[in-house]
């Protein structure tokens, strides 16, 4: 592991969704705050599949994983530019 690489930015949108607030603004804000090369680790109450294509357009690859409690953890990692 590269010691200069920042840890992923953590964002849990489950509280927003529980309050019936749209999570997309918080997600896009988190993406905008990422340092170069930094990943985003998102926790959501459901698989945010539509987000994969949206963030792919911003150079992030999704690695989704279901959690035992039914929620999802998705790590969005920057894809190196060719």
Steps between C-alpha positions, in 0.01 A plus 500: 500500500623846417566681833427842343153397383216649702247267659158495333258778586218333698138596435198328655176613337275262696399775748404732212289233332336413834393866526375484139766746383659450156853363540630612159602856602707363791660241273591754232636735767720219633626421148586869450703495825712198406873560484676385183513120505274472806211251505150544641352229723122533494257321732139489379183316604462357147727433203548839331534348152399817305789678671755269337460647150478856631825476694669299223461817290703676771778240482396279794462122489243337733577198716166410666468259792181397677515515881349250744241754617361546147679828433771549238857624516635631172854619456542739209862498392659741252586337170842606370470709187654343191 
